[in-house]
Amino acid sequence: MPDYEKMYFRLFRAAERAINILIEAQRECEEDYLSGTLPRLVELPRPEPEKPERE
């Protein structure tokens, strides 16, 4: 019979590690943003929509 408690705790620890990785990545990105080391984003002009041809 499977040991459900052991399986639960294994899954819980793996989920906790995954969450901690995401939290750390978010913190690093926030630090980069606040330090101003990221390149400046430039908004590109949107192309004019094509007009249908009249017959």
GITAJO-V815422 format. One record per residue. N is the residue number from 0. RES is the residue in three letters. SS is DSSP state (A for helix, B for strand, O for the rest). BURIAL is # if it has 16 or more other ideal C-beta (glycine too) atoms within 10 Angstrom, else .. Layout:
BEGIN
<<N/RES/SS/BURIAL> <N/RES/SS/BURIAL>>
END
This chain:
BEGIN
<<0/MET/O/.> <1/PRO/O/.> <2/ASP/O/.> <3/TYR/A/.> <4/GLU/A/.> <5/LYS/A/.> <6/MET/A/.> <7/TYR/A/.> <8/PHE/A/.> <9/ARG/A/.> <10/LEU/A/.> <11/PHE/A/.> <12/ARG/A/.> <13/ALA/A/.> <14/ALA/A/.> <15/GLU/A/.> <16/ARG/A/.> <17/ALA/A/.> <18/ILE/A/.> <19/ASN/A/.> <20/ILE/A/.> <21/LEU/A/.> <22/ILE/A/.> <23/GLU/A/.> <24/ALA/A/.> <25/GLN/A/.> <26/ARG/A/.> <27/GLU/A/.> <28/CYS/A/.> <29/GLU/A/.> <30/GLU/A/.> <31/ASP/A/.> <32/TYR/A/.> <33/LEU/A/.> <34/SER/A/.> <35/GLY/O/.> <36/THR/O/.> <37/LEU/O/.> <38/PRO/O/.> <39/ARG/O/.> <40/LEU/O/.> <41/VAL/O/.> <42/GLU/O/.> <43/LEU/O/.> <44/PRO/O/.> <45/ARG/O/.> <46/PRO/O/.> <47/GLU/O/.> <48/PRO/O/.> <49/GLU/O/.> <50/LYS/O/.> <51/PRO/O/.> <52/GLU/O/.> <53/ARG/O/.> <54/GLU/O/.>>
END
